[in-house]
């Protein structure tokens, strides 16, 4: 049998694994009753954070179950909560199948349900003793972020204690993957492993910005414990949070968020003489800025010189095309500012900090083919993380008071009357920080990690490749100040299409996983959008990756029975290699796919594939009407439906600003000490409900340029 979920936990939980609470209507159950009637809640850890299960029982049955997990990924774990609650109620037990593809959430919900059920039964589950794990070093694997191989760890136990955790494989199979994600994995090794060893608990918080890898590591540990004499539920002691408050004051500028726009803000403010404090939720700086290829920059002086003194782009032509593309919806003065200043930003970073930019290249997905977009690295041409770290340390050293903290999450702006005077934050250990400063630069990367906001402003919750700590803090806090939105509903930043649930399990071959991925990208078959309408996924001849978002949170590839038989007998019409999430399989076009039924069964197990006997049956499974008369000429017969989705970097709409980067109120007046940069104000350069401009690197170029300008403007207020 394929391994889809971790082994089931034993039936006796230790209360230290979470907290079970209950309220009863009777003092004690009658002798024949199984439960004491009442309501009981258990908690555990899911994918994103705490999950809970609340059960209501009468004397002998569970009458109601609710499962909650506010921090679970909306499209995966969050979507599974209702199903998991239904499974518990139907089984009348915590021993349920779970939901494939939502392993972490399933395991946490089962643990929480076990606590609640035990409390309802009056079972005493507290104990100071742990079942002994035999001394030794054990290896284990679990699906992580990598799409070619599972994450693999070696864990050493001595005297029933975890003494060493070593990463054998972070989940990548290629050097390119390791280069892109190595610094994310490093934060897990640097922060998560020592905290687990210190606390001897696998209920420590996942590392922000590396939640998938963190949860994979904790799953591996739980499995190793269960497989070697222990009981993983006894290793989930909740870590007490601190209640201290630390006050830091006297700063000229506070920067909230240290991705591309925040880094540029910090550097610029510091070099212009301001004292600066930076706040970053993740365990590393860089955010989406270190996950994107590079910025757009218009005619940097250094590149013009390399081009024999000739401009690379006519700025007037670019401006005209920009305004035409956005139908005049973009703010004219902001477009002018970006075109004028972006080239200077590139040279500023290259001349003064540890950044290197090759010659600008063409945006292959834009018809104009202007050389505006360039990759970027540190000066050793290794990776962007080195450039970010070296540069912020250089700026920090400009003043002894300058500082920044990671794993520090901004919770709210501090007001003195109507004036913004600081930021209230929470450190990973629970400590509250109140940081006071004269100006605040909000650079929080948009709202892709906030399902409520994405649903409100874009109509859907999205799969993400970008950083989910980008939770809309700038927007929510600015609105409290009376700030105005501007094109908050710009299309999401999408360059990736993939299976709804990417299959990361080593129980299946990369060849089989890649074949299923090829089919979900195949434009030779019928595709429908999230509303059941015909969908054209061919974006400028580049396939579906660049416009999958227009289909909604999901799109569906429908393959009729004749087409399925043809794949088995004649092979794929074409083999599609994804730009991202490539699982490394090989296939020769025209080769019969004799094991297609097994591949489709794999997809069914992960809820990526639906096999229906008719269009009507498929509509029942999908929950909406398919607005087609036939599926490529077939009106009867079996239909295979493969679920795809856009994987999104970020949102591109947000708040209104002026050319100083100051937040504008609804009445058009600026809040002179609050600045909005990066994706939080990218709507000013784009059009409502339309894809952001396609000249190459516009989002990252705006992040760096708006940050540079905001930092300089904020610092100018406090110059001697």
Order of alpha helices (4+ residues) and beta strands (2+ residues): beta-beta-beta-beta-alpha-alpha-beta-beta-beta-alpha-alpha-alpha-beta-alpha-beta-alpha-alpha-alpha-beta-beta-beta-beta-alpha-beta-beta-beta-beta-alpha-beta-alpha-beta-beta-alpha-beta-beta-alpha-alpha-beta-alpha-beta-beta-beta-beta-alpha
